[in-house]
Amino acid sequence: PRSWSSSIFIRVDENRPDVICCLILGPEGTPYANGAFLFDIFLPQNYPNSPPKVLFKVTGGGTFRFNPNLYANGKVCLSLLGTWAGPSWIPAKSTLLQVLVSIQSMILVNDPYFNEPGYARSQGTPRGSAASLAYNKSIYYGTMRFAILEAIKSPHCLFRDVLKIHFTLKKSEIKEQC
């Protein structure tokens, strides 16, 4: 999907179609807005009978955790991938697109604090709202530092063209974010 508010791009190695690189541009209205979030995807030999392996690449060199479902070591926690409890991969029905849209719409969300198991019950309470706001401030900072400024300074070679267009078109919004 491509839209002004958030897009997903992939690049596939012609010689290794089992190796995919993905760029998800952070959705508007979230602490991830306008950020460039990279993922490496590996399709196992028995794909689509088994889910893809997904590795999150924007971690500040392993120092920053963007979400309870995105670890600083690159792990992506999503039931569809078999890395969390819940609806799992269904061979011949589940798709890579489903995985990518799930990351975009279920992980890169407005209130990521509540993705942490057990925290959802505090949603709508003063304590939960304060904790979510503090968490989002950290994510805004990480997005600016690692997913925007780093991506501008050193754009990923496979997405240099996309990122140049993205950051040019979103220049005013990003200045406002800063």
Secondary structure, 3 states (H helix, E strand, C coil): CCCCCCCEEEEEECCEEEEEEEEEECCCCCCCCCCEEEEEEECCCCCCCCCCEEEECCCCCCCCCCECCECCCCEECCHHHCCCCCCCCCCCCCCHHHHHHHHHHHHCCCCHHHHCCCCHHHCCCHHHHHHHHHHHHHHHHHHHHHHHHHHHHCCCHHHHHHHHHHHHHCHHHHHHHC
